[in-house]
């Protein structure tokens, strides 16, 4: 056992709050020490009127608070704009121009 658990939370079926509850349970029941969440932009909106940027912004806030509460790193992964002209991607290539370092 590598101590790693994998579950697809960013599948468009869960909002960040529901995904956060799953993460909280994993940490408490299984001792998970680090969490990686991919496709940040695919979380279901908390408010159905939210656009994609607002969904990502709320998710960042939810997981930042959760990381502080649980005292574990939570790494959020988001899509880059594909137009990098063959150069190494930078923060400017993030699809959403918000701070995602927690």
CNS distance restraints for C-alpha pairs under 8 A (distance, minus, plus):
assign (resid   3 and name CA) (resid  32 and name CA) 7.78 0.50 0.50
assign (resid   4 and name CA) (resid  32 and name CA) 7.72 0.50 0.50
assign (resid   5 and name CA) (resid  32 and name CA) 7.84 0.50 0.50
assign (resid   9 and name CA) (resid  13 and name CA) 7.91 0.50 0.50
assign (resid   9 and name CA) (resid  14 and name CA) 6.68 0.50 0.50
assign (resid   9 and name CA) (resid  19 and name CA) 6.03 0.50 0.50
assign (resid   9 and name CA) (resid  37 and name CA) 7.21 0.50 0.50
assign (resid   9 and name CA) (resid  43 and name CA) 7.83 0.50 0.50
assign (resid  10 and name CA) (resid  14 and name CA) 6.96 0.50 0.50
assign (resid  10 and name CA) (resid  37 and name CA) 6.98 0.50 0.50
assign (resid  10 and name CA) (resid  38 and name CA) 6.39 0.50 0.50
assign (resid  10 and name CA) (resid  39 and name CA) 5.76 0.50 0.50
assign (resid  10 and name CA) (resid  40 and name CA) 6.32 0.50 0.50
assign (resid  10 and name CA) (resid  41 and name CA) 7.87 0.50 0.50
assign (resid  10 and name CA) (resid  42 and name CA) 5.49 0.50 0.50
assign (resid  10 and name CA) (resid  43 and name CA) 5.15 0.50 0.50
assign (resid  11 and name CA) (resid  39 and name CA) 7.95 0.50 0.50
assign (resid  11 and name CA) (resid  42 and name CA) 6.13 0.50 0.50
assign (resid  11 and name CA) (resid  43 and name CA) 6.54 0.50 0.50
assign (resid  12 and name CA) (resid  42 and name CA) 5.11 0.50 0.50
assign (resid  12 and name CA) (resid  43 and name CA) 4.86 0.50 0.50
assign (resid  12 and name CA) (resid  44 and name CA) 4.97 0.50 0.50
assign (resid  13 and name CA) (resid  43 and name CA) 7.01 0.50 0.50
assign (resid  13 and name CA) (resid  44 and name CA) 5.88 0.50 0.50
assign (resid  14 and name CA) (resid  18 and name CA) 5.90 0.50 0.50
assign (resid  14 and name CA) (resid  19 and name CA) 6.10 0.50 0.50
assign (resid  14 and name CA) (resid  43 and name CA) 5.98 0.50 0.50
assign (resid  14 and name CA) (resid  44 and name CA) 5.34 0.50 0.50
assign (resid  15 and name CA) (resid  19 and name CA) 6.30 0.50 0.50
assign (resid  15 and name CA) (resid  43 and name CA) 5.31 0.50 0.50
assign (resid  15 and name CA) (resid  44 and name CA) 4.40 0.50 0.50
assign (resid  15 and name CA) (resid  45 and name CA) 5.70 0.50 0.50
assign (resid  15 and name CA) (resid  46 and name CA) 5.68 0.50 0.50
assign (resid  16 and name CA) (resid  20 and name CA) 5.90 0.50 0.50
assign (resid  16 and name CA) (resid  43 and name CA) 6.37 0.50 0.50
assign (resid  16 and name CA) (resid  44 and name CA) 7.33 0.50 0.50
assign (resid  16 and name CA) (resid  45 and name CA) 7.87 0.50 0.50
assign (resid  16 and name CA) (resid  46 and name CA) 7.26 0.50 0.50
assign (resid  16 and name CA) (resid  58 and name CA) 7.69 0.50 0.50
assign (resid  16 and name CA) (resid  59 and name CA) 5.29 0.50 0.50
assign (resid  16 and name CA) (resid  62 and name CA) 6.62 0.50 0.50
assign (resid  16 and name CA) (resid  63 and name CA) 7.66 0.50 0.50
assign (resid  17 and name CA) (resid  21 and name CA) 6.41 0.50 0.50
assign (resid  17 and name CA) (resid  46 and name CA) 7.68 0.50 0.50
assign (resid  17 and name CA) (resid  59 and name CA) 7.98 0.50 0.50
assign (resid  17 and name CA) (resid  62 and name CA) 6.84 0.50 0.50
assign (resid  18 and name CA) (resid  22 and name CA) 6.61 0.50 0.50
assign (resid  19 and name CA) (resid  23 and name CA) 6.30 0.50 0.50
assign (resid  20 and name CA) (resid  24 and name CA) 6.05 0.50 0.50
assign (resid  20 and name CA) (resid  62 and name CA) 7.41 0.50 0.50
assign (resid  20 and name CA) (resid  63 and name CA) 6.91 0.50 0.50
assign (resid  20 and name CA) (resid  66 and name CA) 7.08 0.50 0.50
assign (resid  21 and name CA) (resid  25 and name CA) 6.20 0.50 0.50
assign (resid  22 and name CA) (resid  26 and name CA) 6.25 0.50 0.50
assign (resid  23 and name CA) (resid  27 and name CA) 6.24 0.50 0.50
assign (resid  23 and name CA) (resid  35 and name CA) 7.75 0.50 0.50
assign (resid  24 and name CA) (resid  28 and name CA) 6.20 0.50 0.50
assign (resid  24 and name CA) (resid  66 and name CA) 7.85 0.50 0.50
assign (resid  24 and name CA) (resid  70 and name CA) 7.45 0.50 0.50
assign (resid  25 and name CA) (resid  29 and name CA) 5.79 0.50 0.50
assign (resid  25 and name CA) (resid  30 and name CA) 7.87 0.50 0.50
assign (resid  26 and name CA) (resid  30 and name CA) 5.24 0.50 0.50
assign (resid  26 and name CA) (resid  31 and name CA) 6.71 0.50 0.50
assign (resid  26 and name CA) (resid  32 and name CA) 6.01 0.50 0.50
assign (resid  27 and name CA) (resid  31 and name CA) 4.67 0.50 0.50
assign (resid  27 and name CA) (resid  32 and name CA) 4.54 0.50 0.50
assign (resid  27 and name CA) (resid  33 and name CA) 6.93 0.50 0.50
assign (resid  27 and name CA) (resid  70 and name CA) 7.64 0.50 0.50
assign (resid  28 and name CA) (resid  32 and name CA) 7.70 0.50 0.50
assign (resid  33 and name CA) (resid  72 and name CA) 5.83 0.50 0.50
assign (resid  33 and name CA) (resid  73 and name CA) 7.43 0.50 0.50
assign (resid  34 and name CA) (resid  72 and name CA) 5.76 0.50 0.50
assign (resid  34 and name CA) (resid  73 and name CA) 5.22 0.50 0.50
assign (resid  34 and name CA) (resid  74 and name CA) 5.98 0.50 0.50
assign (resid  34 and name CA) (resid  75 and name CA) 7.82 0.50 0.50
assign (resid  35 and name CA) (resid  72 and name CA) 7.80 0.50 0.50
assign (resid  35 and name CA) (resid  73 and name CA) 6.51 0.50 0.50
assign (resid  35 and name CA) (resid  74 and name CA) 4.73 0.50 0.50
assign (resid  35 and name CA) (resid  75 and name CA) 6.10 0.50 0.50
assign (resid  36 and name CA) (resid  74 and name CA) 5.89 0.50 0.50
assign (resid  36 and name CA) (resid  75 and name CA) 4.68 0.50 0.50
assign (resid  36 and name CA) (resid  76 and name CA) 6.04 0.50 0.50
assign (resid  36 and name CA) (resid  77 and name CA) 7.41 0.50 0.50
assign (resid  37 and name CA) (resid  74 and name CA) 7.45 0.50 0.50
assign (resid  37 and name CA) (resid  75 and name CA) 6.14 0.50 0.50
assign (resid  37 and name CA) (resid  76 and name CA) 4.94 0.50 0.50
assign (resid  37 and name CA) (resid  77 and name CA) 5.95 0.50 0.50
assign (resid  38 and name CA) (resid  76 and name CA) 6.16 0.50 0.50
assign (resid  38 and name CA) (resid  77 and name CA) 4.59 0.50 0.50
assign (resid  38 and name CA) (resid  78 and name CA) 6.40 0.50 0.50
assign (resid  39 and name CA) (resid  43 and name CA) 7.69 0.50 0.50
assign (resid  39 and name CA) (resid  77 and name CA) 5.89 0.50 0.50
assign (resid  39 and name CA) (resid  78 and name CA) 5.17 0.50 0.50
assign (resid  39 and name CA) (resid  79 and name CA) 6.57 0.50 0.50
assign (resid  40 and name CA) (resid  56 and name CA) 6.27 0.50 0.50
assign (resid  40 and name CA) (resid  59 and name CA) 7.40 0.50 0.50
assign (resid  40 and name CA) (resid  76 and name CA) 6.47 0.50 0.50
assign (resid  40 and name CA) (resid  77 and name CA) 5.93 0.50 0.50
assign (resid  40 and name CA) (resid  78 and name CA) 5.16 0.50 0.50
assign (resid  40 and name CA) (resid  79 and name CA) 7.83 0.50 0.50
assign (resid  41 and name CA) (resid  52 and name CA) 6.51 0.50 0.50
assign (resid  41 and name CA) (resid  53 and name CA) 7.77 0.50 0.50
assign (resid  41 and name CA) (resid  55 and name CA) 6.93 0.50 0.50
assign (resid  41 and name CA) (resid  56 and name CA) 5.46 0.50 0.50
assign (resid  41 and name CA) (resid  78 and name CA) 6.50 0.50 0.50
assign (resid  41 and name CA) (resid  79 and name CA) 7.57 0.50 0.50
assign (resid  43 and name CA) (resid  55 and name CA) 7.06 0.50 0.50
assign (resid  43 and name CA) (resid  56 and name CA) 7.71 0.50 0.50
assign (resid  43 and name CA) (resid  59 and name CA) 7.77 0.50 0.50
assign (resid  44 and name CA) (resid  55 and name CA) 7.43 0.50 0.50
assign (resid  45 and name CA) (resid  49 and name CA) 7.84 0.50 0.50
assign (resid  45 and name CA) (resid  50 and name CA) 6.15 0.50 0.50
assign (resid  45 and name CA) (resid  51 and name CA) 7.89 0.50 0.50
assign (resid  45 and name CA) (resid  55 and name CA) 5.38 0.50 0.50
assign (resid  46 and name CA) (resid  50 and name CA) 7.55 0.50 0.50
assign (resid  46 and name CA) (resid  55 and name CA) 7.22 0.50 0.50
assign (resid  50 and name CA) (resid  54 and name CA) 5.57 0.50 0.50
assign (resid  50 and name CA) (resid  55 and name CA) 6.10 0.50 0.50
assign (resid  51 and name CA) (resid  55 and name CA) 6.26 0.50 0.50
assign (resid  52 and name CA) (resid  56 and name CA) 6.34 0.50 0.50
assign (resid  53 and name CA) (resid  57 and name CA) 6.15 0.50 0.50
assign (resid  53 and name CA) (resid  96 and name CA) 6.44 0.50 0.50
assign (resid  54 and name CA) (resid  58 and name CA) 6.08 0.50 0.50
assign (resid  55 and name CA) (resid  59 and name CA) 6.12 0.50 0.50
assign (resid  56 and name CA) (resid  60 and name CA) 6.13 0.50 0.50
assign (resid  56 and name CA) (resid  96 and name CA) 7.87 0.50 0.50
assign (resid  57 and name CA) (resid  61 and name CA) 6.41 0.50 0.50
assign (resid  57 and name CA) (resid  98 and name CA) 7.11 0.50 0.50
assign (resid  58 and name CA) (resid  62 and name CA) 6.17 0.50 0.50
assign (resid  59 and name CA) (resid  63 and name CA) 6.12 0.50 0.50
assign (resid  60 and name CA) (resid  64 and name CA) 5.93 0.50 0.50
assign (resid  60 and name CA) (resid  76 and name CA) 7.77 0.50 0.50
assign (resid  60 and name CA) (resid 100 and name CA) 6.34 0.50 0.50
assign (resid  61 and name CA) (resid  65 and name CA) 6.24 0.50 0.50
assign (resid  62 and name CA) (resid  66 and name CA) 6.22 0.50 0.50
assign (resid  63 and name CA) (resid  67 and name CA) 5.95 0.50 0.50
assign (resid  63 and name CA) (resid  74 and name CA) 6.94 0.50 0.50
assign (resid  64 and name CA) (resid  68 and name CA) 6.37 0.50 0.50
assign (resid  64 and name CA) (resid  74 and name CA) 7.56 0.50 0.50
assign (resid  64 and name CA) (resid 102 and name CA) 5.51 0.50 0.50
assign (resid  65 and name CA) (resid  69 and name CA) 6.16 0.50 0.50
assign (resid  66 and name CA) (resid  70 and name CA) 5.97 0.50 0.50
assign (resid  67 and name CA) (resid  71 and name CA) 5.57 0.50 0.50
assign (resid  67 and name CA) (resid  72 and name CA) 5.30 0.50 0.50
assign (resid  67 and name CA) (resid  73 and name CA) 5.79 0.50 0.50
assign (resid  67 and name CA) (resid  74 and name CA) 5.79 0.50 0.50
assign (resid  67 and name CA) (resid 102 and name CA) 7.74 0.50 0.50
assign (resid  68 and name CA) (resid  72 and name CA) 7.03 0.50 0.50
assign (resid  73 and name CA) (resid 102 and name CA) 7.78 0.50 0.50
assign (resid  74 and name CA) (resid 102 and name CA) 7.35 0.50 0.50
assign (resid  75 and name CA) (resid 102 and name CA) 7.65 0.50 0.50
assign (resid  76 and name CA) (resid 100 and name CA) 7.07 0.50 0.50
assign (resid  76 and name CA) (resid 101 and name CA) 7.99 0.50 0.50
assign (resid  78 and name CA) (resid  94 and name CA) 7.24 0.50 0.50
assign (resid  78 and name CA) (resid  95 and name CA) 7.47 0.50 0.50
assign (resid  79 and name CA) (resid  94 and name CA) 6.52 0.50 0.50
assign (resid  79 and name CA) (resid  95 and name CA) 5.99 0.50 0.50
assign (resid  80 and name CA) (resid  89 and name CA) 7.86 0.50 0.50
assign (resid  80 and name CA) (resid  93 and name CA) 5.42 0.50 0.50
assign (resid  80 and name CA) (resid  94 and name CA) 4.51 0.50 0.50
assign (resid  80 and name CA) (resid  95 and name CA) 5.15 0.50 0.50
assign (resid  81 and name CA) (resid  93 and name CA) 5.28 0.50 0.50
assign (resid  81 and name CA) (resid  94 and name CA) 5.99 0.50 0.50
assign (resid  81 and name CA) (resid  95 and name CA) 5.26 0.50 0.50
assign (resid  82 and name CA) (resid  93 and name CA) 7.85 0.50 0.50
assign (resid  83 and name CA) (resid  93 and name CA) 7.90 0.50 0.50
assign (resid  84 and name CA) (resid  88 and name CA) 7.19 0.50 0.50
assign (resid  84 and name CA) (resid  89 and name CA) 6.34 0.50 0.50
assign (resid  84 and name CA) (resid  93 and name CA) 7.14 0.50 0.50
assign (resid  89 and name CA) (resid  93 and name CA) 5.95 0.50 0.50
assign (resid  90 and name CA) (resid  94 and name CA) 7.50 0.50 0.50
assign (resid  92 and name CA) (resid  97 and name CA) 7.31 0.50 0.50
